[in-house]
């Protein structure tokens, strides 16, 4: 009998005052501003990577990629692939479900591209992407940030 595990991840980054690309789920989003972070600021890949860490009791991505000059500007796909390799030694990921909470920019036109990028990166067909506005409320960074929640399910190999 297979053992199932659930992992939960969350991340939030504020918008950068510097002009940098906005990247979500490994997909570049047409936008004039990106997110502040040591890495490329991909909050979606960070949340999913932390959810995967939860499945295998691996702590969080900061344990492997602490905020330092060494990781300045690192592509979050590198982080995700590193965590994925650790997790898939013992587990098969069955599905991933995410919520992206952003007041701006409008992400609905990019949803399909984000989903395709995630499916390609994680080699999981059952990935669901939900996009929520913050209804103008000053929750989870308001108009100044994007936040993401992720949950993943896996079974032992």
N, C-alpha and C positions, 0 to 999 in steps of 0.2 A: 504494500500500500504506500502510495506517495504521500509525503508530508508537504503541506502547503505553507508558505510564508507570505506575509504582507509587509510592505515597507511604505513609510510615509515621508515625503520630503516637502520642504518649503524654502523659498528664497525670495528676497526683495532687494532691488537696487534702485537708487535714485537716478534721475536723468543727469547726464553730464553737462557741464557748462561748456566743455570743449566739444568741438565737432568730431564725432566718431560714429562709426556705423552701429546701427541697432541690429542685434543678432538674437533671434529667438528660435530655439530648437535646431540650431545650426544653419538656419536660413537668414540671409540678409534681408532686412525689411527696409523699403524705401522710406527714408525718414531723415530729417536734418540733425537729429541728435540721438546719441546712444546712451548707454548706462555707465555710471561710475563703478569701477571695480578694479581689482588688481588684474584680473583676467580680462577677457573680451566682454564680460558682463552678461553672458547668456543665462538669465535667471531660470529659464525653462530647463536647460540642460543641467543646471546646478540642482534644481529641485528634483528632477528625475534621478540624477546620480545619487543624491542623498536618500531617496526612496529605495534605490537598489542597495545602498549601504545598509539600510534598515533590514532588508530581507536577509542578509548574510551576517548581521551583527558586526559590521565593519566600522562603526563609529560614523563619522561624516567626512565629506570631501576635504574639509580643513585639516583633518589629520594627515592627509597625503599631500595636499597642496596648500600649505599655510600661506597667509598673506605675507608675501615678501618680494623683494626685488627679483629674486630668482624666477618667480612665476609671472612677472609683469607682462601683461599682454597675452598670456597663454590662451590659445584657442581652446574653448570649453569642450570641443569634440575630443581633444586629447584626454581631458579629465574624464569624460564620459566613457571613452574606450578603455581607459585604465581600470575604472571601477567595474565596467561590464566584464572585462576579462577575469577579474577576481571573483565576481558573483557567478558567472557561468561555469566555473570549475565544479560547482556543487549544485547549481540550480538552473532550471529552464524557466525563463520569464514567459508567462502566459499572457499577461496583458498589463497595459499602463494606461492610466486615466489622469488627465491634467486639467487644471483650470489656470488660465492666464487672466489676471485682474489688471486692467489698464483703462484709464479714462482716455488717454491719448497715447499713441495715435490709434486710429480705427484699424483694428487687426483682422476683421472679418474677411477682407479681400485677400489676405495672406494665409488664411487658415489651411487651405489645401496644400500649399507649398510647405508650410511648417509640418503638417502631418506626414507628407512624403519624405521629408528630411529625417524625421524621427523614425519612421519605419525603416528607412535605409540604414541609419546609424545603429539602431538597436536590434535589427533583424527580427522584429516582432510585428505581426500583421495587425493584432488587436490593440491598437492604440487609439484613444479617444481624446480629442482636443476640444475644450470648451473655452470660450472667450467671454468674459464678463466685464461690463463697465463698472465703475464704482459708484454709479448713480449720482455723481457729483459730490459724494461724501468724502470727507477727509480721512478715510480708513486706509490702512496699508499703504501710506505714502501719498494718498490723494492724487492730484494731477502731477505730482513731482516724482513719481516712481512707478515701476511695474513690479508686481509680485506674482508668484506662481506657487501652486500647490500640486503635488504629484503623489499618486498612490500606485503601487505596483504589486502584482501577484506573481508568485513563482512556485514551482514544485521542485522537490529534490530530484536529482538525476538518478 
